[in-house]
Amino acid sequence: MDQNIIFDVTRQALWIAVRMSAPLLAVALVTGVIIGLFQALTSVQEMTLTFVPKVGLMLGVFWVTMSFMTATLAGFFTDQILPLIAGG
């Protein structure tokens, strides 16, 4: 196996990891900003106010995008990793 192939597969794997984590990170960011604004405007400094809605929304987004994540990861392994294993 050539060094360029290893670098290319690693680059593709990192890109897939970014694509799979982007929805969860975007929801966490938006939720954190909204809750931070709410806390700044109302002077409510409760720690569970930041944690519970963020985790709940992230679980909901994970449940909705789970099929996309599974299909993306399975496609990567089927198209990229398994041929490398079989071929060499």
Secondary structure, DSSP 8 states (H G I E B T S, - for coil): --HHHHHHHHHHHHHHHHHHHHHHHHHHHHHHHHHHHHHHHHT---HHHHHHHHHHHHHHHHHHHHHHHHHHHHHHIIIIIHHHHHH-
